[in-house]
Amino acid sequence: MKYEILGNTLPVVVCHLAAGEKMINEGGSMSWMSPNMHMETTSNGGVGKALGRMFAGERIFQNIYTAEGGEGMIAFASSFPGSIKPFEIAPGREIIFQKSAFLAGEAGVTLSVHFNKKLGAGLFGGEGFILQKVSGSGIAFAEFDGHVVEYDLAAGQRIVVDTGHLAAMDASCAMDIQTVKGAKNVLFGGEGLFLTNITGPGRVWLQTMPLSNVAAVLRPYMPASN
């Protein structure tokens, strides 16, 4: 499979497949394709995996697209202004995505739910409890909100992130929640009560415009419901 990511604010990934190659996606992200792409809707792994994908913010069923009778082309577009990033997935090279980030991937890629082991992250972190784990083998594409900044963390090295800005991280990274210290900081700082603490080793992908932040900015301008 060969691919190209086109566009800036609202990108699309165009995948060129050899005959017989397959792509998977969550319903709704396919934008256009050649007429020889055959679609099959499936639970792709049974009820357990389907429910796991649902908890991770995706649909229960996945679509499998196969190039039949020759080379095929299929495109997957982002649903929000931001970025599409490719990830090489392999055994021992699993990636953790934010909820609903998975866009599409080669058929050897497996999507499952990832629960944060730290209870505090689940109760207070907002984005931190239920995440997506991408494993298997192949290329996976994820869509993130806004521009993406990458950091490589050494073993034990940490970075503190405002809730919602974590886009993805290597599965080798650990995540927990720390409270904002000081009553004045909590009441008047505007950063909320909790921050996300990520510890290496591994790479971290951060997004500049979380959809939750955009919703909060727009909320005062939305008409009140009766």
C-alpha positions as CSV (number, residue, x, y, z in Angstrom):
1,M,0.0,0.0,0.0
2,K,1.2,3.5,-0.9
3,Y,-0.4,6.6,0.4
4,E,-0.3,10.4,0.3
5,I,-1.7,12.9,2.8
6,L,-3.1,16.0,1.0
7,G,-4.4,19.3,2.3
8,N,-3.6,21.4,5.3
9,T,-6.6,22.5,7.5
10,L,-8.9,19.6,6.5
11,P,-6.5,16.9,5.3
12,V,-7.3,13.6,3.5
13,V,-5.2,10.5,3.1
14,V,-5.4,8.8,-0.3
15,C,-4.3,5.2,-0.3
16,H,-3.2,3.3,-3.4
17,L,-3.7,-0.5,-3.1
18,A,-2.3,-3.4,-5.1
19,A,-4.8,-6.1,-6.1
20,G,-6.1,-8.0,-3.1
21,E,-4.9,-5.4,-0.5
22,K,-7.3,-4.4,2.2
23,M,-8.0,-1.4,4.4
24,I,-10.2,-1.1,7.5
25,N,-12.0,2.0,8.8
26,E,-14.7,3.1,11.1
27,G,-17.9,3.9,9.2
28,G,-18.2,7.4,7.9
29,S,-14.6,8.3,7.1
30,M,-14.4,7.0,3.5
31,S,-14.5,10.0,1.2
32,W,-14.0,8.6,-2.4
33,M,-12.7,5.4,-4.0
34,S,-12.2,3.6,-7.3
35,P,-15.1,1.5,-8.5
36,N,-13.2,-1.8,-7.9
37,M,-13.1,-1.3,-4.2
38,H,-15.3,-3.9,-2.5
39,M,-16.8,-3.0,0.9
40,E,-17.7,-5.5,3.6
41,T,-19.1,-4.5,7.0
42,T,-18.1,-6.8,9.8
43,S,-17.6,-6.9,13.6
44,N,-14.0,-7.8,12.7
45,G,-13.1,-10.0,15.7
46,G,-16.4,-10.9,17.3
47,V,-18.6,-9.3,19.9
48,G,-15.9,-8.7,22.5
49,K,-13.7,-6.7,20.2
50,A,-16.6,-4.8,18.7
51,L,-17.8,-3.7,22.2
52,G,-14.2,-2.7,23.0
53,R,-14.1,-0.5,20.0
54,M,-17.4,1.1,21.1
55,F,-16.0,2.0,24.5
56,A,-12.9,3.5,22.8
57,G,-15.2,5.9,20.9
58,E,-15.5,4.0,17.6
59,R,-18.4,2.2,16.0
60,I,-19.2,-1.4,16.8
61,F,-18.8,-2.4,13.1
62,Q,-15.9,-1.8,10.8
63,N,-15.7,-1.6,7.1
64,I,-13.2,-3.7,5.1
65,Y,-12.3,-2.4,1.7
66,T,-10.6,-4.8,-0.8
67,A,-9.1,-3.9,-4.2
68,E,-10.6,-6.4,-6.6
69,G,-9.3,-7.2,-10.1
70,G,-6.4,-4.8,-10.0
71,E,-5.0,-1.8,-8.3
72,G,-7.5,0.3,-6.3
73,M,-7.7,3.7,-4.7
74,I,-9.5,4.9,-1.5
75,A,-9.4,8.1,0.4
76,F,-10.2,8.9,4.1
77,A,-10.8,12.5,5.1
78,S,-10.6,14.1,8.5
79,S,-13.8,15.1,10.3
80,F,-12.5,18.2,12.0
81,P,-9.8,20.9,11.2
82,G,-6.5,19.3,12.2
83,S,-3.9,16.7,11.1
84,I,-3.7,13.2,9.8
85,K,-0.7,11.2,10.9
86,P,0.6,7.8,9.8
87,F,1.9,5.2,12.3
88,E,3.9,2.1,11.6
89,I,2.4,-0.6,13.9
90,A,4.3,-3.8,14.7
91,P,4.6,-6.3,17.6
92,G,6.2,-4.3,20.4
93,R,5.4,-1.0,18.7
94,E,1.9,-0.4,19.8
95,I,0.4,3.1,19.9
96,I,-2.1,4.6,22.3
97,F,-4.5,7.1,20.7
98,Q,-6.9,9.6,22.2
99,K,-10.5,8.5,22.0
100,S,-12.0,8.5,18.5
101,A,-8.7,9.3,16.8
102,F,-8.4,6.1,14.6
103,L,-9.2,7.0,11.0
104,A,-8.2,3.9,8.9
105,G,-5.5,1.3,8.6
106,E,-4.2,-1.7,6.8
107,A,-6.1,-4.9,7.4
108,G,-3.3,-6.3,9.8
109,V,-4.0,-3.5,12.3
110,T,-6.1,-4.2,15.3
111,L,-8.0,-1.6,17.3
112,S,-9.0,-2.2,20.9
113,V,-9.9,-0.3,24.1
114,H,-7.1,0.8,26.4
115,F,-8.0,1.5,30.1
116,N,-5.6,3.6,32.0
117,K,-4.3,1.6,35.0
118,K,-4.3,4.6,37.3
119,L,-7.8,5.1,38.7
120,G,-7.2,8.8,39.3
121,A,-6.6,9.3,35.6
122,G,-10.0,7.7,34.9
123,L,-12.0,9.7,37.4
124,F,-10.5,13.1,36.9
125,G,-8.5,13.2,33.7
126,G,-11.4,13.6,31.3
127,E,-9.6,12.2,28.3
128,G,-7.5,9.8,30.3
129,F,-9.6,6.8,31.3
130,I,-10.6,5.2,28.0
131,L,-8.2,5.4,25.1
132,Q,-7.6,3.5,21.9
133,K,-4.8,0.9,21.6
134,V,-3.6,0.1,18.1
135,S,-1.6,-3.1,17.7
136,G,-0.9,-5.8,15.1
137,S,1.1,-5.1,12.0
138,G,0.7,-2.4,9.3
139,I,0.1,1.3,8.8
140,A,-2.6,3.1,10.8
141,F,-3.8,6.6,10.2
142,A,-5.1,8.8,13.0
143,E,-6.8,12.2,12.9
144,F,-5.9,14.8,15.5
145,D,-7.3,18.2,16.4
146,G,-5.2,21.1,15.2
147,H,-1.4,21.0,14.6
148,V,0.6,18.1,16.2
149,V,3.9,18.6,18.1
150,E,6.1,15.6,18.9
151,Y,8.4,14.9,21.9
152,D,10.7,12.0,22.6
153,L,10.9,11.3,26.3
154,A,13.8,9.4,27.8
155,A,13.2,6.8,30.6
156,G,11.8,8.7,33.6
157,Q,11.5,12.0,31.7
158,R,8.1,13.7,32.1
159,I,5.9,16.2,30.4
160,V,2.8,17.9,31.9
161,V,-0.1,18.4,29.5
162,D,-3.4,20.2,29.8
163,T,-6.3,17.7,29.6
164,G,-7.3,17.0,26.0
165,H,-4.0,18.0,24.4
166,L,-2.6,14.4,24.5
167,A,-3.2,13.0,21.0
168,A,-1.1,9.8,21.1
169,M,1.8,8.1,22.8
170,D,3.9,5.0,22.6
171,A,2.5,2.2,24.6
172,S,5.8,2.3,26.6
173,C,4.8,5.7,28.1
174,A,2.8,5.9,31.3
175,M,0.1,8.5,32.1
176,D,-1.3,9.7,35.4
177,I,-3.1,12.8,36.7
178,Q,-1.7,15.4,39.0
179,T,-3.7,18.1,40.8
180,V,-3.0,21.8,40.4
181,K,-1.4,23.0,43.6
182,G,-2.6,26.1,45.4
183,A,-6.1,27.3,46.1
184,K,-5.5,30.6,44.1
185,N,-4.2,28.6,41.1
186,V,-7.2,26.4,41.2
187,L,-9.8,29.2,41.6
188,F,-8.3,31.8,39.3
189,G,-5.7,30.1,37.1
190,G,-8.2,28.9,34.4
191,E,-6.5,25.6,33.9
192,G,-8.9,23.4,35.8
193,L,-8.2,21.1,38.7
194,F,-6.1,18.5,37.0
195,L,-3.2,18.1,34.5
196,T,-2.0,15.0,32.6
197,N,1.4,13.7,33.6
198,I,3.2,11.6,30.9
199,T,6.4,9.7,31.7
200,G,8.8,8.1,29.2
201,P,10.4,6.2,27.6
202,G,8.6,6.8,24.3
203,R,7.3,9.4,21.9
204,V,4.4,11.7,22.7
205,W,2.1,13.4,20.1
206,L,0.4,16.6,21.4
207,Q,-2.5,18.4,19.6
208,T,-2.9,22.2,19.7
209,M,-6.7,22.4,19.3
210,P,-8.7,19.8,21.3
211,L,-12.3,19.6,20.1
212,S,-13.4,19.9,23.8
213,N,-11.6,23.3,24.0
214,V,-13.3,24.5,20.8
215,A,-16.7,23.5,22.2
216,A,-16.0,25.4,25.5
217,V,-15.1,28.6,23.5
218,L,-18.2,28.4,21.3
219,R,-20.7,27.5,24.2
220,P,-21.3,31.1,25.3
221,Y,-22.3,32.0,21.7
222,M,-24.8,29.2,21.3
223,P,-28.5,29.9,21.7
224,A,-30.0,28.7,24.9
225,S,-32.3,25.7,24.6
226,N,-35.9,26.1,25.9
